[in-house]
Amino acid sequence: MNTKLLVFGMIALILFGLKSNAQETKFTAPIIDKNNVFEEKNGQVAIEAEYFYKQSKSEMRQWYRTTRHETPEIGRDEDENHGSSASNHTYMEILPDTRVTHADSLIRGENFSNEPGKMAMLHYKVKINDPGRYYVWVRAFSTGGEDNGIHVGLNGKWPGHGQRMQWCDGKNEWTWASKQRTKEIHCGVPHEIYLDIVESGIHDIQFSMREDGFEFDKFVLTKDKNYVPKDNGPRVVINWPEPSYFQRIGTSVVENKTLPVDDFPVEGTGFYRDAGRRWLAINPNKQKEAKTTTTFNFKSGVYDVVFVGVGENDGQSNFTVAINDTELGSFSPETTLKMFDEGSNFNEVWNNVELKKGDHITVTAKIGSADGKEWARARWAGLIFTPVGKGEAVKNAVLDDTSMSDTTGMPSINPPAGRIAIVADGNSPDPDDLGGTAVSISLLRATGLEDRLAHYSHSCDLERVERISERAEKERHALMQTACDVTARRWGGFDDLTFFDAKWQQDETVKDLVKAINASTAEDPLWIVEAGEPDIIGLALDASKKAKHKYVKVVTHHPANDDAGDFYTWQQILDFGVEEVRIPDQNVNLKVSLEKWDWAKNHSDSRIQWVWLLGKIAEVDDVVTFQKGKWDCSDAGMVLYWITGATNGGLKLGTVLDVKHLLLNYVGKN
């Protein structure tokens, strides 16, 4: 044999193999995160075929992703690209397609499998809230009689009524069907494809190959036997895990200060809020660049600055960060096989950056493209300001998934010695203190610690900012007073306590807190929860006995409060000789999507319903928008920390489930 020809042939085979492997990786890998779950609501859920979280049984045949601009080249495939008419312009196809017509050989275990769960499987995570019988509809593109069958299964099992889904009508177009092929009726019997899901929770929905060449666009699970999807079918909603990646790395160093994208304006910037408000992004159909600016309201000093971006599969967008119009630096996150991804590869850090309170932070983004046809959306999550030397650690933080757990049991009630005082705001533009107040008061009562609440004041933001009008300010004061008084009356046990309006009753508030401070001893210390600006605490410390300050501990969780004082800095608070007790940002687990509180909304006890209502009032606030879709009781996390042990093993990142256990345990007995 000609040696040159042999070498050339070997090179060609190697190059072909590399090309195939690259395509298999690109076209077969999941494009969403494994933690994204699709949730059934009102008896229905819709999912794009390309939103699988894994493939399996792919030795002989595999599912390949096709978009309107990209077609995988895997063996025989005589169909044209049908991406332009597919939902989301993307679909999955089983390749290679070696049985195109009836004249082609049928090889069981290779291009045909009448046994479900044996070949080419796609897996989807679906959360079912309402168990029962779910009819399965699939949108498919069939060109003949040898690419029109598939199987559907549940949690690794393949029930009889999930086998042999069949399409006969609607050739050469995307067609919805839900029919089962039988020996008697080859084109399928309606209403016979369904899954009986007997338990609520997250389930694995699986589709496996019956015939190669099958093109799969979308599926719907519905409890309505007579429902028939039309056109592209129902809208697909991706559920995002909580807490977000940004929140979690933001708490990897307790001293971190964060500016999530929620703190940046959107109107008129070219950005829109994406992924449940966790990212800002650009719509490439409208523009290619966007720019937004916010104010640095933290303590002046030198920081490492971490930009938290998002990797995308359509190209590398570019981001530029500027301080007062002086460019800090630019960054382009790496491309990823997923549609979007988060992690250290998509973050950037700038070290030793000097910042002053009031500086303007500007982020400019330009979308990128890998092929000039599809465009990345310049997604990003925010900025983190870390102590000098900690930036790289935050950028590369390894996350502990226990903070995302929903399996906690009843928390231990183990409060430290002493009393507790709470100083909240709620009259500032952030209305989260409504939910925080209701949860804090009810938690103290539910754990039998109401008699240890020595002081409670609200509306401690003493200088009104321009973002909130005078009328809205008055409304907030009234709502906060109602949150205090009504919650205390309904739950009971606080008859001897006065809830003070710190701004409108400043003298009385300070005197009451001074009284609590002056009563402190080594055996009976005072734990002050800083749930707002520090000025009232500073005024009370200044007016109290200095000898008592060593018996005072100030609990804080968010630097936005520490650095927001109009009259006292955080360092000035510490200079009084009190003990700082700093825990991670409680927004991580306690600022959550509304449905996480449905247990309270739907509860029969009016006390529980009242707590839910206050968080809902904050969510529909019309002064700020960053509470939309969120139920926030983050400041109550400091009270939960104190109840469960404080510095002696208290919950540093308590969850809504912890709150639920404590409150429902109490109302179940009282």
C-alpha positions as CSV (number, residue, x, y, z in Angstrom):
1,M,0.0,0.0,0.0
2,N,1.2,3.5,-0.7
3,T,2.7,4.8,2.5
4,K,1.6,8.4,1.9
5,L,-2.0,7.3,1.1
6,L,-2.0,5.3,4.3
7,V,-0.8,8.2,6.4
8,F,-3.3,10.5,4.7
9,G,-6.1,8.1,5.5
10,M,-5.1,7.9,9.1
11,I,-5.0,11.6,9.5
12,A,-8.4,11.9,7.9
13,L,-9.9,9.4,10.3
14,I,-8.4,11.2,13.2
15,L,-9.7,14.5,12.1
16,F,-13.1,13.0,11.4
17,G,-13.1,11.5,14.9
18,L,-12.1,14.8,16.5
19,K,-14.9,16.5,14.6
20,S,-17.5,13.9,15.7
21,N,-16.4,14.1,19.3
22,A,-16.5,17.8,19.3
23,Q,-20.0,17.8,17.8
24,E,-21.2,15.1,20.2
25,T,-20.1,17.2,23.2
26,K,-21.6,20.4,21.8
27,F,-24.9,19.0,20.6
28,T,-25.6,16.4,23.3
29,A,-24.5,18.1,26.6
30,P,-27.3,19.5,28.9
31,I,-27.7,23.3,28.4
32,I,-29.4,24.0,31.7
33,D,-28.1,23.4,35.3
34,K,-29.0,20.2,37.1
35,N,-30.7,22.3,39.8
36,N,-33.2,23.8,37.4
37,V,-36.6,22.2,38.0
38,F,-39.8,22.5,36.1
39,E,-42.8,22.9,38.3
40,E,-46.4,21.8,37.8
41,K,-49.0,24.4,38.6
42,N,-52.7,24.1,38.3
43,G,-52.4,20.6,36.9
44,Q,-50.0,21.4,34.0
45,V,-46.4,21.8,33.2
46,A,-44.6,22.4,29.8
47,I,-40.9,21.6,29.1
48,E,-38.8,22.2,26.0
49,A,-37.1,18.9,24.8
50,E,-33.7,20.5,24.9
51,Y,-34.1,21.3,28.7
52,F,-33.0,17.8,29.8
53,Y,-30.6,17.5,32.7
54,K,-28.8,14.3,31.5
55,Q,-28.8,11.6,28.8
56,S,-28.3,7.9,29.4
57,K,-28.2,4.6,27.4
58,S,-26.4,6.5,24.6
59,E,-24.1,3.7,23.3
60,M,-25.9,2.9,20.1
61,R,-28.0,6.0,19.5
62,Q,-28.1,9.4,21.1
63,W,-30.2,12.6,21.2
64,Y,-28.6,15.6,19.3
65,R,-29.7,19.2,19.6
66,T,-30.5,21.1,16.5
67,T,-31.1,24.8,16.3
68,R,-32.3,27.0,13.4
69,H,-28.6,27.9,12.7
70,E,-26.8,24.7,13.7
71,T,-27.3,21.1,12.4
72,P,-25.2,18.2,13.9
73,E,-23.6,16.0,11.3
74,I,-23.9,12.5,12.7
75,G,-24.1,9.7,10.2
76,R,-27.2,9.3,8.1
77,D,-29.8,12.1,8.5
78,E,-31.8,12.9,5.4
79,D,-34.2,15.4,7.0
80,E,-33.8,19.2,6.6
81,N,-33.3,21.4,9.6
82,H,-36.7,22.2,11.2
83,G,-35.4,24.6,13.8
84,S,-37.1,27.7,12.4
85,S,-40.5,26.4,13.2
86,A,-39.7,24.6,16.4
87,S,-40.6,26.1,19.8
88,N,-37.6,28.0,21.1
89,H,-36.1,27.4,17.6
90,T,-34.5,24.2,19.0
91,Y,-35.3,20.5,19.1
92,M,-33.8,17.1,19.8
93,E,-33.3,14.3,17.3
94,I,-32.1,10.7,17.7
95,L,-29.1,10.1,15.4
96,P,-27.8,8.5,13.3
97,D,-31.1,7.8,11.4
98,T,-30.5,4.6,9.5
99,R,-34.1,3.5,9.1
100,V,-35.7,6.2,7.1
101,T,-38.1,4.1,5.1
102,H,-39.7,0.7,5.5
103,A,-37.3,-0.7,3.0
104,D,-34.4,0.0,5.3
105,S,-33.4,-2.8,7.6
106,L,-35.0,-2.9,11.1
107,I,-32.3,-3.8,13.6
108,R,-33.6,-4.3,17.1
109,G,-31.3,-2.7,19.7
110,E,-29.8,-0.4,17.1
111,N,-32.3,1.6,15.1
112,F,-35.5,0.3,16.8
113,S,-36.5,-0.6,20.4
114,N,-40.0,-1.7,21.2
115,E,-38.7,-2.2,24.8
116,P,-38.8,1.2,26.7
117,G,-35.8,2.4,28.7
118,K,-33.2,0.5,26.8
119,M,-31.9,3.1,24.3
120,A,-31.3,6.9,24.0
121,M,-32.9,8.3,27.1
122,L,-33.5,12.0,28.1
123,H,-34.1,12.9,31.7
124,Y,-36.1,15.9,33.1
125,K,-36.7,17.0,36.7
126,V,-40.3,17.9,37.3
127,K,-41.8,19.1,40.6
128,I,-45.4,17.8,41.0
129,N,-47.5,19.7,43.5
130,D,-50.8,18.0,42.8
131,P,-50.4,14.2,42.3
132,G,-52.7,12.2,40.1
133,R,-53.0,11.0,36.5
134,Y,-51.0,13.2,34.0
135,Y,-51.7,12.9,30.3
136,V,-48.5,13.3,28.2
137,W,-48.5,15.3,25.0
138,V,-45.4,15.6,22.8
139,R,-44.7,17.9,19.8
140,A,-42.9,15.9,17.1
141,F,-41.9,16.3,13.5
142,S,-42.4,13.1,11.5
143,T,-41.7,12.7,7.8
144,G,-42.6,9.0,7.4
145,G,-43.6,5.9,9.1
146,E,-40.2,5.0,10.6
147,D,-39.5,8.1,12.8
148,N,-42.8,8.5,14.6
149,G,-42.6,6.5,17.9
150,I,-41.2,7.1,21.4
151,H,-41.6,5.9,25.0
152,V,-42.2,7.9,28.2
153,G,-41.3,6.8,31.7
154,L,-41.3,7.9,35.4
155,N,-38.5,7.5,37.9
156,G,-36.8,4.7,36.1
157,K,-40.0,2.7,35.5
158,W,-41.8,2.3,32.2
159,P,-45.6,1.8,32.8
160,G,-47.7,0.2,30.1
161,H,-49.5,3.5,29.3
162,G,-46.2,5.3,28.7
163,Q,-45.1,2.9,25.9
164,R,-45.4,3.3,22.1
165,M,-46.5,6.9,21.7
166,Q,-47.4,7.1,18.0
167,W,-47.8,9.8,15.3
168,C,-49.6,9.2,12.0
169,D,-51.3,12.6,11.2
170,G,-49.5,15.8,10.6
171,K,-46.6,14.7,8.5
172,N,-43.8,17.1,7.6
173,E,-44.9,19.6,10.3
174,W,-44.6,20.0,14.0
175,T,-47.6,18.1,15.4
176,W,-48.9,17.5,19.0
177,A,-50.0,14.0,19.8
178,S,-50.9,11.8,22.7
179,K,-51.8,8.4,21.3
180,Q,-50.7,4.8,22.1
181,R,-50.0,2.4,19.3
182,T,-51.7,-1.0,19.7
183,K,-51.8,-4.2,17.6
184,E,-55.3,-3.3,16.5
185,I,-54.8,0.4,16.0
186,H,-51.3,1.3,14.7
187,C,-52.0,5.0,14.5
188,G,-52.7,5.1,18.2
189,V,-55.5,5.3,20.7
190,P,-56.2,8.8,22.2
191,H,-56.1,9.3,26.0
192,E,-54.0,6.2,26.6
193,I,-50.6,7.8,27.1
194,Y,-50.4,8.9,30.7
195,L,-48.3,8.7,33.9
196,D,-49.9,8.0,37.3
197,I,-47.9,10.2,39.7
198,V,-49.0,9.3,43.2
199,E,-46.7,11.5,45.3
200,S,-45.9,15.2,45.3
201,G,-42.3,16.2,45.0
202,I,-39.5,16.2,42.3
203,H,-39.8,13.3,39.8
204,D,-37.6,12.1,36.9
205,I,-39.6,12.2,33.7
206,Q,-37.8,10.1,31.0
207,F,-38.2,9.6,27.2
208,S,-36.5,6.7,25.4
209,M,-36.1,5.8,21.8
210,R,-38.5,3.6,19.9
211,E,-37.3,4.6,16.4
212,D,-34.2,6.5,15.3
213,G,-34.7,9.8,13.5
214,F,-37.4,10.9,15.9
215,E,-37.6,14.7,16.3
216,F,-38.7,15.9,19.7
217,D,-39.6,19.6,20.3
218,K,-41.6,19.9,23.5
219,F,-43.8,18.0,25.9
220,V,-46.7,18.8,28.3
221,L,-48.0,17.0,31.3
222,T,-51.6,17.8,32.1
223,K,-54.4,16.5,34.4
224,D,-57.0,17.6,31.9
225,K,-57.9,14.6,29.8
226,N,-59.6,16.8,27.2
227,Y,-56.7,19.4,26.9
228,V,-55.1,19.7,23.4
229,P,-52.0,21.9,23.0
230,K,-52.0,24.4,20.1
231,D,-49.2,25.9,18.0
232,N,-46.0,26.1,20.2
233,G,-47.9,25.0,23.3
234,P,-47.9,26.6,26.8
235,R,-45.1,28.8,28.0
236,V,-42.1,27.1,29.6
237,V,-41.0,28.5,33.0
238,I,-37.6,27.5,34.4
239,N,-37.4,27.4,38.2
240,W,-34.2,28.7,39.7
241,P,-32.6,27.3,42.8
242,E,-32.5,29.4,45.9
243,P,-30.3,30.8,47.2
244,S,-28.7,32.1,44.0
245,Y,-25.0,31.5,43.1
246,F,-24.3,35.2,43.7
247,Q,-25.9,35.2,47.2
248,R,-23.9,32.1,48.1
249,I,-20.5,33.3,47.1
250,G,-21.4,36.7,48.6
251,T,-21.5,35.1,52.0
252,S,-18.3,33.1,51.6
253,V,-16.5,35.8,53.5
254,V,-18.7,37.3,56.2
255,E,-17.3,40.8,55.8
256,N,-18.3,41.0,52.1
257,K,-20.4,43.8,50.8
258,T,-22.6,43.1,47.8
259,L,-24.3,45.0,45.0
260,P,-26.6,42.5,43.3
261,V,-28.2,43.5,40.0
262,D,-31.4,44.3,41.9
263,D,-29.5,47.4,43.2
264,F,-28.9,48.7,39.7
265,P,-31.6,50.6,37.8
266,V,-33.0,49.0,34.6
267,E,-35.4,51.6,33.0
268,G,-33.7,53.3,30.1
269,T,-30.5,51.3,30.5
270,G,-30.9,48.7,27.8
271,F,-31.0,45.9,30.3
272,Y,-33.9,43.7,31.4
273,R,-34.3,41.5,34.4
274,D,-33.7,37.8,33.7
275,A,-33.9,34.5,35.5
276,G,-36.3,35.5,38.3
277,R,-34.5,38.8,38.7
278,R,-31.1,37.2,39.5
279,W,-29.4,38.5,36.4
280,L,-29.4,41.6,34.1
281,A,-29.3,40.8,30.4
282,I,-29.6,42.4,27.0
283,N,-32.2,41.4,24.4
284,P,-30.1,41.0,21.2
285,N,-33.2,41.6,19.0
286,K,-33.4,45.2,20.4
287,Q,-29.8,46.3,21.0
288,K,-26.2,45.2,21.4
289,E,-25.1,47.3,24.3
290,A,-26.4,48.5,27.7
291,K,-25.2,50.6,30.6
292,T,-26.4,51.0,34.2
293,T,-25.1,53.0,37.2
294,T,-25.7,52.8,41.0
295,T,-24.2,54.3,44.1
296,F,-21.6,52.7,46.4
297,N,-23.2,53.3,49.8
298,F,-20.8,51.3,51.9
299,K,-17.9,52.4,54.1
300,S,-15.0,54.2,52.3
301,G,-11.9,52.1,52.0
302,V,-9.8,49.8,49.9
303,Y,-11.5,46.6,48.6
304,D,-11.0,43.7,46.2
305,V,-13.8,44.0,43.6
306,V,-15.3,40.8,42.2
307,F,-17.5,40.9,39.1
308,V,-19.9,38.0,38.9
309,G,-20.8,37.1,35.3
310,V,-22.6,34.3,33.5
311,G,-21.1,32.0,30.9
312,E,-23.2,31.5,27.8
313,N,-23.0,29.2,24.8
314,D,-23.7,31.7,22.0
315,G,-20.6,33.8,22.5
316,Q,-18.5,36.0,24.8
317,S,-20.0,39.2,25.9
318,N,-17.8,42.0,27.2
319,F,-18.3,43.9,30.5
320,T,-16.6,47.1,31.6
321,V,-16.7,48.3,35.2
322,A,-16.1,52.0,35.9
323,I,-15.8,54.0,39.2
324,N,-16.9,57.6,38.7
325,D,-16.3,57.3,34.9
326,T,-12.8,56.0,35.4
327,E,-12.5,52.5,34.0
328,L,-11.6,49.8,36.5
329,G,-11.3,47.1,33.9
330,S,-13.0,44.9,31.3
331,F,-13.9,41.2,31.3
332,S,-15.3,38.6,29.0
333,P,-16.6,35.4,30.6
334,E,-15.7,32.1,28.9
335,T,-18.1,30.4,26.7
336,T,-19.8,27.3,28.0
337,L,-21.6,24.3,26.6
338,K,-24.6,25.2,28.6
339,M,-27.1,27.9,27.6
340,F,-25.9,29.7,30.8
341,D,-23.6,28.8,33.6
342,E,-22.2,30.3,36.7
343,G,-18.8,29.6,38.5
344,S,-15.3,30.9,38.9
345,N,-14.6,30.8,35.2
346,F,-17.1,33.5,34.6
347,N,-16.0,35.9,37.4
348,E,-13.3,38.5,37.5
349,V,-11.5,40.2,40.3
350,W,-9.7,43.6,40.6
351,N,-7.5,44.0,43.7
352,N,-6.8,47.0,45.9
353,V,-9.5,49.3,44.6
354,E,-10.1,52.5,46.6
355,L,-13.7,53.4,47.0
356,K,-15.5,56.2,48.7
357,K,-19.1,56.2,50.0
358,G,-21.2,57.9,47.3
359,D,-19.0,56.8,44.4
360,H,-20.8,55.9,41.2
361,I,-20.4,52.3,40.0
362,T,-21.2,51.8,36.3
363,V,-21.4,48.5,34.4
364,T,-21.4,48.6,30.6
365,A,-22.1,45.4,28.7
366,K,-21.8,44.5,25.0
367,I,-23.3,41.2,23.7
368,G,-21.1,38.7,21.9
369,S,-21.6,36.0,19.3
370,A,-19.7,32.9,18.3
371,D,-21.2,32.6,14.8
372,G,-22.8,36.0,14.1
373,K,-26.2,34.3,14.1
374,E,-27.1,33.6,17.7
375,W,-26.0,36.1,20.4
376,A,-25.2,35.8,24.0
377,R,-27.2,38.1,26.2
378,A,-24.5,39.7,28.4
379,R,-26.0,38.2,31.6
380,W,-24.4,39.2,34.9
381,A,-25.3,38.9,38.6
382,G,-23.6,41.8,40.4
383,L,-20.5,43.0,42.2
384,I,-18.9,41.9,45.5
385,F,-16.6,44.1,47.5
386,T,-14.3,42.0,49.7
387,P,-11.6,42.8,52.2
388,V,-8.2,43.2,50.5
389,G,-6.7,39.9,49.8
390,K,-9.9,38.0,49.8
391,G,-11.0,38.7,46.2
392,E,-9.5,35.5,44.7
393,A,-11.0,33.3,47.4
394,V,-14.5,34.8,46.8
395,K,-14.1,34.6,43.0
396,N,-13.2,30.9,43.3
397,A,-15.4,30.0,46.3
398,V,-16.4,26.4,46.6
399,L,-20.0,26.2,47.6
400,D,-21.5,24.1,50.3
401,D,-24.9,22.8,49.0
402,T,-26.2,22.3,52.5
403,S,-27.3,26.0,52.4
404,M,-29.8,24.9,49.7
405,S,-31.2,22.1,51.7
406,D,-35.0,21.9,52.4
407,T,-34.7,18.9,54.7
408,T,-34.0,20.5,58.0
409,G,-35.9,19.3,61.1
410,M,-37.1,21.2,64.1
411,P,-34.4,23.6,65.2
412,S,-33.1,23.4,68.7
413,I,-34.3,26.2,71.0
414,N,-31.1,27.2,72.9
415,P,-31.0,30.9,73.5
416,P,-28.0,32.5,75.2
417,A,-28.1,34.2,78.6
418,G,-29.6,37.7,78.6
419,R,-32.2,39.7,76.8
420,I,-32.8,40.8,73.2
421,A,-33.5,44.2,71.8
422,I,-34.5,44.8,68.1
423,V,-34.0,48.0,66.2
424,A,-35.6,47.9,62.8
425,D,-36.2,50.4,60.0
426,G,-39.0,49.7,57.5
427,N,-39.6,53.4,56.8
428,S,-36.6,53.3,54.4
429,P,-37.2,52.3,50.7
430,D,-36.7,48.6,51.6
431,P,-40.0,47.2,52.9
432,D,-38.6,43.9,54.0
433,D,-39.0,44.8,57.7
434,L,-42.7,44.2,57.5
435,G,-42.1,40.5,57.0
436,G,-39.1,40.5,59.3
437,T,-41.0,42.1,62.1
438,A,-43.9,39.7,61.9
439,V,-41.6,36.7,61.9
440,S,-39.3,38.0,64.7
441,I,-42.2,38.7,67.0
442,S,-44.0,35.4,66.3
443,L,-40.8,33.4,66.6
444,L,-40.1,34.9,70.1
445,R,-43.6,33.9,71.2
446,A,-43.5,30.5,69.5
447,T,-40.3,29.6,71.4
448,G,-41.5,31.0,74.8
449,L,-39.0,33.8,74.8
450,E,-41.4,36.8,74.5
451,D,-40.5,37.9,78.1
452,R,-36.9,38.3,77.1
453,L,-37.6,41.0,74.5
454,A,-36.5,44.1,76.3
455,H,-37.0,46.7,73.5
456,Y,-38.5,46.8,70.0
457,S,-38.4,49.9,67.8
458,H,-39.0,50.4,64.1
459,S,-38.6,53.2,61.5
460,C,-35.0,53.9,62.6
461,D,-34.0,55.6,59.4
462,L,-33.9,59.1,60.7
463,E,-33.3,61.0,57.5
464,R,-35.8,60.4,54.6
465,V,-34.1,59.7,51.3
466,E,-35.3,61.1,48.0
467,R,-36.4,57.6,46.7
468,I,-39.3,57.6,49.1
469,S,-41.9,60.4,49.1
470,E,-43.2,62.0,52.2
471,R,-46.6,60.4,51.8
472,A,-45.0,57.0,51.2
473,E,-42.9,57.5,54.3
474,K,-46.0,58.1,56.4
475,E,-47.6,55.0,55.0
476,R,-44.5,52.9,55.9
477,H,-44.6,54.2,59.5
478,A,-48.2,53.2,59.8
479,L,-47.6,49.8,58.3
480,M,-44.6,49.1,60.6
481,Q,-46.6,50.1,63.7
482,T,-49.4,47.8,62.6
483,A,-47.0,45.0,62.0
484,C,-45.7,45.4,65.5
485,D,-49.0,46.0,67.4
486,V,-51.2,43.5,65.5
487,T,-48.7,40.7,65.4
488,A,-48.0,41.1,69.2
489,R,-51.7,41.2,70.0
490,R,-52.6,38.1,67.8
491,W,-49.7,36.0,69.1
492,G,-50.0,37.3,72.6
493,G,-47.4,37.6,75.4
494,F,-46.2,41.2,74.8
495,D,-48.7,43.2,76.9
496,D,-46.0,44.9,78.9
497,L,-43.9,46.0,75.9
498,T,-44.3,49.2,74.0
499,F,-43.3,49.2,70.3
500,F,-41.7,52.5,69.5
501,D,-41.6,54.5,66.3
502,A,-37.9,55.5,66.4
503,K,-38.2,58.5,64.1
504,W,-41.5,60.0,65.4
505,Q,-40.7,59.0,69.0
506,Q,-37.0,59.4,69.0
507,D,-36.5,60.6,72.6
508,E,-38.8,57.9,74.0
509,T,-37.1,55.2,71.8
510,V,-33.6,56.2,72.9
511,K,-34.6,56.3,76.6
512,D,-36.2,52.9,76.4
513,L,-33.1,51.3,74.8
514,V,-30.8,53.1,77.3
515,K,-32.8,51.6,80.1
516,A,-32.3,48.1,78.6
517,I,-28.5,48.8,78.2
518,N,-28.1,50.0,81.8
519,A,-29.8,46.9,83.1
520,S,-27.1,44.7,81.6
521,T,-24.8,42.6,83.6
522,A,-22.3,39.7,82.9
523,E,-25.1,37.3,83.8
524,D,-27.8,39.2,81.9
525,P,-26.3,40.8,78.8
526,L,-28.2,42.6,76.1
527,W,-28.2,41.4,72.5
528,I,-29.1,44.2,70.2
529,V,-30.3,43.1,66.7
530,E,-29.4,45.7,64.2
531,A,-32.2,45.4,61.7
532,G,-31.8,48.9,60.3
533,E,-29.5,51.9,60.4
534,P,-27.2,52.1,63.5
535,D,-28.1,55.6,64.6
536,I,-30.6,54.8,67.4
537,I,-28.1,52.2,68.7
538,G,-25.4,54.9,68.7
539,L,-27.6,57.5,70.4
540,A,-28.6,55.0,73.1
541,L,-25.0,53.9,73.7
542,D,-23.9,57.5,73.9
543,A,-26.5,58.2,76.6
544,S,-26.0,55.0,78.6
545,K,-23.5,54.0,81.3
546,K,-20.2,53.3,79.7
547,A,-19.5,50.5,82.3
548,K,-22.5,48.6,80.9
549,H,-21.2,48.5,77.3
550,K,-19.0,45.5,77.8
551,Y,-22.2,43.6,78.5
552,V,-23.8,44.6,75.2
553,K,-23.5,42.5,72.0
554,V,-24.7,43.9,68.6
555,V,-25.8,41.3,66.1
556,T,-25.5,42.4,62.4
557,H,-25.8,40.5,59.1
558,H,-25.7,43.0,56.3
559,P,-23.2,45.8,55.8
560,A,-25.8,47.9,54.1
561,N,-27.2,48.6,57.6
562,D,-23.8,49.2,59.1
563,D,-22.7,51.7,56.5
564,A,-26.1,53.6,56.2
565,G,-26.0,55.6,59.4
566,D,-26.7,59.4,59.1
567,F,-25.0,60.1,62.4
568,Y,-22.9,57.1,63.4
569,T,-20.5,54.9,61.4
570,W,-20.2,51.3,62.3
571,Q,-16.8,51.8,63.7
572,Q,-18.2,54.5,66.0
573,I,-20.7,51.9,67.3
574,L,-17.8,49.5,68.0
575,D,-15.8,52.2,69.6
576,F,-18.3,52.3,72.5
577,G,-16.8,49.0,73.6
578,V,-19.7,46.7,72.6
579,E,-19.1,43.2,71.1
580,E,-19.7,42.8,67.4
581,V,-21.6,39.5,66.5
582,R,-21.5,39.3,62.7
583,I,-23.3,36.5,60.8
584,P,-23.7,35.9,57.0
585,D,-26.2,37.8,54.9
586,Q,-29.6,36.4,55.8
587,N,-31.1,37.2,52.4
588,V,-29.4,34.0,51.2
589,N,-32.1,31.7,52.7
590,L,-34.8,34.1,53.8
591,K,-35.5,36.2,50.8
592,V,-37.2,33.6,48.7
593,S,-39.8,33.2,46.0
594,L,-43.4,33.7,47.1
595,E,-44.4,30.0,46.8
596,K,-42.0,29.1,49.5
597,W,-44.5,30.7,51.9
598,D,-47.7,29.1,50.5
599,W,-47.8,26.9,53.6
600,A,-48.6,30.1,55.5
601,K,-50.8,31.7,52.9
602,N,-53.0,28.6,52.9
603,H,-52.9,27.8,56.6
604,S,-56.2,27.8,58.5
605,D,-54.8,29.6,61.6
606,S,-55.2,33.4,61.3
607,R,-52.0,34.1,63.1
608,I,-50.0,32.3,60.4
609,Q,-52.0,34.0,57.6
610,W,-51.3,37.4,59.2
611,V,-47.5,36.7,59.1
612,W,-47.8,35.8,55.4
613,L,-49.9,38.9,54.6
614,L,-47.2,41.3,55.9
615,G,-44.6,39.7,53.7
616,K,-47.0,39.9,50.8
617,I,-47.6,43.6,51.5
618,A,-43.9,44.2,51.1
619,E,-43.8,42.2,47.9
620,V,-46.4,44.5,46.3
621,D,-44.7,47.7,47.5
622,D,-44.8,50.4,44.9
623,V,-41.8,52.4,46.0
624,V,-39.2,49.8,45.1
625,T,-39.3,46.9,42.7
626,F,-36.6,44.5,44.1
627,Q,-39.1,42.7,46.3
628,K,-41.2,41.6,43.4
629,G,-41.8,37.9,43.5
630,K,-40.0,37.6,46.8
631,W,-41.1,37.0,50.4
632,D,-38.4,38.5,52.6
633,C,-37.9,38.2,56.3
634,S,-34.1,38.3,56.2
635,D,-33.7,40.5,59.4
636,A,-35.6,37.8,61.3
637,G,-32.6,35.5,60.6
638,M,-30.7,37.3,63.4
639,V,-33.5,36.5,65.8
640,L,-33.5,32.9,64.7
641,Y,-29.8,32.8,65.2
642,W,-30.2,34.1,68.8
643,I,-33.1,31.7,69.6
644,T,-31.1,28.7,68.4
645,G,-27.9,29.5,70.4
646,A,-26.3,32.6,69.0
647,T,-22.5,32.3,69.4
648,N,-23.0,28.9,70.9
649,G,-24.0,27.1,67.7
650,G,-26.9,29.2,66.5
651,L,-28.2,28.9,63.0
652,K,-26.0,31.3,61.0
653,L,-28.1,30.6,57.8
654,G,-31.5,29.7,58.9
655,T,-34.2,28.8,56.4
656,V,-37.9,29.3,55.8
657,L,-38.3,25.7,56.8
658,D,-36.8,26.4,60.2
659,V,-39.3,29.3,60.7
660,K,-42.2,27.0,59.5
661,H,-41.3,24.2,62.0
662,L,-41.1,26.6,64.9
663,L,-44.3,28.5,64.2
664,L,-46.4,25.5,63.2
665,N,-45.2,23.5,66.2
666,Y,-46.5,26.4,68.4
667,V,-49.9,26.9,66.8
668,G,-50.5,23.2,66.7
669,K,-50.3,23.2,70.5
670,N,-51.9,26.6,71.2
